[in-house]
Amino acid sequence: MIPFLRKRVLSSAVPLVCVVLGVFFLARMTGDPVDLYLPLSATPEQRAEFSAAQGFDLSIPAQLWNYLVDAAHLDFGTSLRTGESAGSMVLDAFPVTLQLAGVTMLLAITGAVLVGSLAAYRPNSLIDRIASLLSMTAASIPDFWFAIMGVLVFGVSLGWLPTSGTLGGPEIWVLPIATLLIRPFGVLVQVVRGSMVSALSAPYVKIARSKGATPRRMVFGHALRNAATPVLTVAGDLTVGLVNGAVIVETIFGWPGIGKLMIDSILQRDFAVLQAAVLLTAVTIFALNILVDVCHALTDPRVRQAVPA
């Protein structure tokens, strides 16, 4: 397991470094923050003083070096917009995104296991066909389109649900979770069904059936346990995608998570907050990918045995 884990950490570290460096350079291509934070009437002396105070008067390599050194000491600078610590702002917003992604994946996995198992137990039946049609449709719907339609229908036209914010009762969760839920649910139903069809046709399930095992025990006690590996792998990848892809949903619904914070930072050229947000998101995705790979290796010894020591 140690050689496998070492190889995965080293191979995943390269994309992590590339993302951090890429965001640093791309952020500075959006324009000079001096033009945004100082009035048009600002004198050259005032512009130079602002740039010097924020370190923008240094060369790009010098700014990069300072950023890496400070980041190594967990110092991510100060927000140009609010004057707060960039690290504190990111740490305040990130749990909101994780909470949204966690609830979404819990509901998606639970619903997909139930629907996919039911469809696999009676393949080619009406229930199976309906489940396959709905899951393929759900997996194909773009998140932003579903979010906009949800706001238009349930928020504006019917007035049943709030369209933004996190203050209120359980109704504030409905549209954001439904938007994030629809694609993972559709994908997982297909994965669960495919794995369960194979597992239910295995000899050990036929033996259990011949011994009088109930359908519930055959499905959830025997087949699901052996069909769980591909489901867990795909669920892990989808969870990573939710953390990374919550930007659109949080922006549409005004959800104060890391995605909305990134968009606001880009629009306001708040480099320190943007860099801290991307770094934390990248590290989280890095850790989640490693966790998924470790779970896969633990459930399937062939994966870790394929890695040379």
LINGIQUI-V586887 format. One record per backbone hydrogen bond with DSSP energy under -1.0 kcal/mol. CO is the residue of the C=O (numbers start at 0). NH is the residue of the N-H. E is the energy in kcal/mol with one decimal. If there is no record, write none. Layout:
co,nh,e
CO,NH,E
CO,NH,E
This chain:
co,nh,e
0,4,-2.8
1,5,-2.7
2,6,-2.3
3,7,-2.1
4,8,-2.3
5,9,-2.2
6,10,-2.4
7,11,-1.8
8,12,-1.4
11,15,-1.3
12,16,-2.2
13,17,-2.3
14,18,-2.4
15,19,-2.0
16,20,-2.5
17,21,-2.6
18,22,-2.4
19,23,-1.7
20,24,-2.0
21,25,-2.8
22,26,-2.4
26,29,-1.3
31,34,-1.3
32,36,-2.3
33,37,-1.6
38,41,-1.8
42,46,-2.3
43,47,-2.5
44,48,-2.4
45,49,-2.3
46,50,-2.5
47,51,-2.3
48,52,-2.1
49,53,-1.7
50,55,-2.2
58,62,-2.5
59,63,-2.6
60,64,-2.4
61,65,-2.4
62,66,-2.3
63,67,-2.6
64,68,-2.5
65,69,-2.7
66,70,-2.8
67,71,-2.0
69,74,-3.1
70,73,-1.9
76,85,-2.3
78,82,-1.5
83,78,-3.1
84,88,-2.1
85,89,-2.1
86,90,-2.4
87,91,-1.7
88,92,-1.5
89,93,-2.6
92,96,-1.2
93,97,-2.4
94,98,-2.5
95,99,-1.9
96,100,-2.8
97,101,-2.8
98,102,-2.2
99,103,-1.9
100,104,-2.5
101,105,-2.2
102,106,-2.1
103,107,-2.5
104,108,-2.8
105,109,-2.1
106,110,-2.6
107,111,-2.4
108,112,-2.5
109,113,-1.8
110,114,-2.6
111,115,-2.9
112,116,-2.0
113,117,-2.0
114,118,-2.3
115,119,-2.2
116,120,-2.0
117,121,-1.0
121,124,-1.5
124,128,-2.4
125,129,-2.5
126,130,-2.6
127,131,-2.4
128,132,-2.4
129,133,-2.7
130,134,-2.4
131,135,-2.3
132,136,-2.0
133,137,-2.6
134,138,-2.3
141,145,-2.0
142,146,-2.5
143,147,-2.3
144,148,-2.6
145,149,-2.4
146,150,-2.3
147,151,-2.5
148,152,-2.8
149,153,-1.7
150,155,-2.4
151,156,-2.5
152,157,-2.5
153,159,-1.6
153,160,-2.0
168,171,-1.6
169,172,-1.6
172,176,-2.4
173,177,-2.7
174,178,-2.3
175,179,-2.1
176,180,-2.6
177,181,-1.6
180,184,-2.5
181,185,-1.9
182,186,-2.4
183,187,-2.7
184,188,-2.2
185,189,-1.4
186,190,-2.0
187,191,-3.3
188,192,-2.5
189,193,-2.3
190,194,-2.5
191,195,-2.7
192,196,-2.4
193,197,-1.5
194,198,-2.3
195,199,-2.9
198,201,-1.4
201,205,-1.6
202,206,-2.4
203,207,-1.9
204,208,-2.4
205,209,-2.2
206,210,-1.4
207,212,-2.4
208,211,-1.5
213,217,-2.5
214,218,-2.4
215,219,-2.7
216,220,-1.5
217,222,-2.7
218,223,-2.6
221,225,-1.1
222,226,-1.5
227,231,-3.0
228,232,-2.1
229,233,-2.3
230,234,-2.6
231,235,-2.2
232,236,-2.0
233,237,-2.5
234,238,-2.1
235,239,-2.0
236,240,-2.0
237,241,-2.0
238,242,-2.2
239,243,-2.1
240,244,-2.6
245,249,-2.6
246,250,-2.0
247,251,-2.5
248,252,-2.4
249,254,-1.7
252,164,-1.5
254,256,-2.9
256,260,-1.8
257,261,-1.9
258,262,-2.1
259,263,-2.6
260,264,-2.1
261,265,-2.3
262,266,-2.4
263,267,-1.9
264,269,-2.6
268,270,-1.5
269,273,-2.3
270,274,-2.8
271,275,-2.1
272,276,-2.7
273,277,-2.6
274,278,-2.3
275,279,-2.3
276,280,-2.3
277,281,-2.8
278,282,-2.4
279,283,-2.3
280,284,-2.6
281,285,-2.5
282,286,-2.6
283,287,-2.7
284,288,-2.5
285,289,-2.0
286,290,-2.5
287,291,-2.6
288,292,-2.3
289,293,-2.5
290,294,-2.5
291,295,-2.4
292,296,-2.5
293,297,-2.4
294,298,-2.0
295,299,-1.7
299,302,-1.8
300,304,-2.1
